[in-house]
Amino acid sequence: MHFRHLGRYGLQISEITYGNWLTHGSQVEIDVATKCVRAALGHGVTIFDTADVDADGRAEEVPGAALQGERRESPEIFTKVYRPVGA
């Protein structure tokens, strides 16, 4: 995995981001989504992208649950806020 510095503060992130968009929390079962997140971690992915409106808010829960108990120095969850959930 290749990494890049984000900003001036020394944070290194993977060049590949794992995005769960609408699929996690609605189209993919939780156990499958968890396996996918953990596989991404195992391959060096450190950035997980989601948003509060994805799958009516459930998509944000997937990476949180999947990363629970993982001993990693720096997985980062990037989330976005755009419009009210359900709008």
Secondary structure, DSSP 4 states (H G I P E B T S, - for coil): --EEEETTTTEEEESSEEE-TTTBTTTB-HHHHHHHHHHHHHTT--EEEEETTGGGGGGGHHHHHHHTT---S--EEEEE--S-TT-
